[in-house]
Every structure is written in C-alpha cells, then in structure tokens.
Amino acid sequence: MNFLAHLYLAADDDEALLGSLMGDFVKGPLRGEHAPGIERALALHRRVDAFTDAHAVVARSRARIPPQRRRYAGIMVDMFYDHCLARDWPRYAALPLDQFAQRVYRMLEVHDSRLPAGLQQMAPFMRRHDWLSSYRELQYVARALERMGERLRRGNGLLGAGEDLAAHYAGLDGDFDEFFPQLIEFVHRPT
C-alpha cells in the first residue's frame, strides 16, 4: 500500500499517523528508539505490507501490468489503490479527504524534527503539491509515477505507466474493491 492507505489504516493520533508514514523509511528491528505509538504504527505498516504483498488479489493486479513494466508492478498497483481510496474516500471516512490531508500536512510540520531524513526531505513536496488529495485523479498518479521513475538507475521505466493503469482501470478497480475491505478487516483483527 502507499501513503494514503497507510494513513487511513492508522489510528487517529499524531504518533500513529507519523509511524504509518515513517514505515518506508525506518528499517530493521523496532527496539524502542521511537515513541511507543510510533513503533506500534511502524509494526502495523509492516504487517499491512506483508499482508498486501502475499494477497492473491494483489498478485492478480500486479499480473495485469504489461510484462515490460512487471518489475514496477508493485509500485504501480500501490499507487493505483491509493487512487481508488482517494476517489472513493467518502465511502470509507467521514472526514473529507481535503481536511484529512491538511491535518496530515500540519502534523508533519509540527513533528518535522522527529521524521527520518528521507521523509523530512519529502514532506514539503507532499504538502506543497497536496499528494494525498491529488491521488483522486489518475493523471496525478501517473505524474507521481513518472517522477519516481526519474530517480531509477536504469532509466525511467515508469514513463507512460499511467497509460497502462488507464488501460486496465476496470480490472484494477475491481481488484481494489475486493481487496481493500479484506485489508481493513485484517488490520482490525486482534494480534
């Protein structure tokens, strides 16, 4: 899953939201270096990623990506699923997406000194370009993928990825509708 889904699945407090975003930046065992709420959210982030990566519906989504981009299929599907969540946000949350996004951006500013370096560098761009709300539109997901691709060592393998997502929109959308409720149920199961 990508940023929006991790944030949505987190508890509704600053430490949980921080930890959900820090999950891609904090590696290795969790040994109490962070506040307990952050470490719980980091652990949840890892559980969500493991559940997602092993799920048959997500594998079906990855298989929809054309072979020449298959190495990036996980990234593309994660971003597309965030698109579906953003597009259908009122179905899942009472607080409007724009307000939720602004809350996250304010929280990132307030806790800037607690962020890992990579997230600290990324947060201003996330806020300035309103990444979380922009996911509603597939064209912005496509742009985000292309920007990610610019950082790849082997050339931009994500150039035109938005066209592939658009070509398989109905199937990927159906996959999300099948998968996401199962993910929510998984997150709310007692551990």
N, C-alpha and C positions, 0 to 999 in steps of 0.2 A: 504494500500500500504506500501511497505517497503522503505528503504533508497534511492535506485536508482530512483524509480518512483517519490518520493517526490522531490528529487534534480532536476530531469528532468522537473517537472512541475513548479518549482520555477522560478522567474525572474532571469536574468543573471547578478547578482551582489552579492558581498560577503554577505551583510546582508540578502538577500533573501535566499541564499544557507544556511547560518547559521541557520536562522529561520526554514527552511524546515527540517534540521536535529535535531534541538532542540525540535521539536514538541512532540516527545515521552518522553521528559524529563521535560518539563515545564507544570505544571498542574495549574488549577484554572483560574480565570478571568485575562484578559490582562488589566493591569491598568497603562501602561506607564513605567514599570520597565525596559523595553528593548528599544533599538532604534526603531524608527517608522518602518523602513524597516524590522527589525526582527519581530516586532509584526504583521505586515501585513502577513509575511510568516508563522508565528505561526497560525494566523487565517485561512490562506489558508490550511495549514496542517490539521487543524480540519475539515474544510469543505470537503476536499478530503476524509478524513477518514469516515465522516458521509455519504457522497455520496456512497462511496465504500461499507460500511457495509450494507447499505439499498438496494443495487442494486440486481436485480433478477439474473443477470448473475453470479455475485459473489456468491450468495446463491447457485446457481447450481454447481459452482466449489467446494464450501465447502461440498455439498452433495456427491460429487464424492469421498471424503476421507472416507476410511473404518470406520465403527462405533466405533471400538476400539480406534481410534485416533480423533474422531469427536471434542473433546474438544480443540484440537490443529489445527483444520482445518483452522481457520483464519490465523494463523501464517504460515502454510504450503502454503496456497494459495497466501498470500502476497509475500513470498519468491519465489514461482514459477513464479508469474507475473513479479518480478524483473528479474528472469532468462530469460523470454521471451523478456523483454525490452532490456536486455544486449545483448542477442543473435541477436536481430533484430535492434540494435542501429542505423545502417546506414539508416534504413528506417525512423527514427524519428529525427535524428540530423545530422548536417553537420560536427561538430567537432567529431573526432574519440573518442570512449569510453575511450581508454587508456589516451588520452590527457585530456579529461573531468575529469576523476578520479584523475589524477595528480593535476589538478587545485583545485579540492575539497580538496585533502590532504594538499596542500600548504596553502590553505585558513584556514583549521583547525589549522595548526601550527601557522600561523600569529595571529589568533584570539583565541588562546588557553585560555587566561585569561577570555574571555567572555563566555566560554562554561559552561553549568551546570556540576556539579561534575561527574555524570554518563557518559556523553558524553566525558568529559575530560579524564576519565579513558579508555574509549573505543577507542577513536580516534587513539592512537598509534597502536593498534592492527588492526584497519581498514586499516591504511596506510601500516603497515608492511606486511600484508597479502593481500593487494590490493583487499579488499572485492568487491568493485564496479565492477571491470573488471572480477573478478573471477566468478561472477554470470552467465557469458556466459555458463559455464559448469555445468550441473546438478549435477555432483559429488561434486562440491564445495558447492552448495546449500545444498545438503544432509549433508555434513560435518558441515556446519554452523548450520543447524537444530539440529544435534546431540550435538553440543557444547552448543546450547541454552538449550537443554533438560537436560544437566548435571547440570544446575542451578535450575531445578524444584524440589520442595519439595517432591513430591510424586513419585520420581524415574524418569528415563529418558523415558518419553512417546513419545519422538521423535526419539528414536533409531530405525533405519530402515525406517524412514519416506521417505527417498529418493526413496526407492523401491516402495512405494505407489504412489509417484509422477510419477515415470517412468511407472508404470502400467497404469496410467490414463493420460499419457502425451498428447495423441491426443485430448482428450476431454478438458483438461485444457488449452491446447494451443489454441484450437478453441474458448474457452470462453474468453481468453485474447484478441484474435483478434477482438472479438465482443465488448468487454467491453472498452478496452483502448481508442479507438477513441471517445467513448462517454464521457469518463473521461476528455480527452483533451478539448472537446467541452464545457463541464461543467465548467472547470477551466477558459476558455476564455470568458464565458458569463459575461456581466456586473452584478455587485452585487447591 
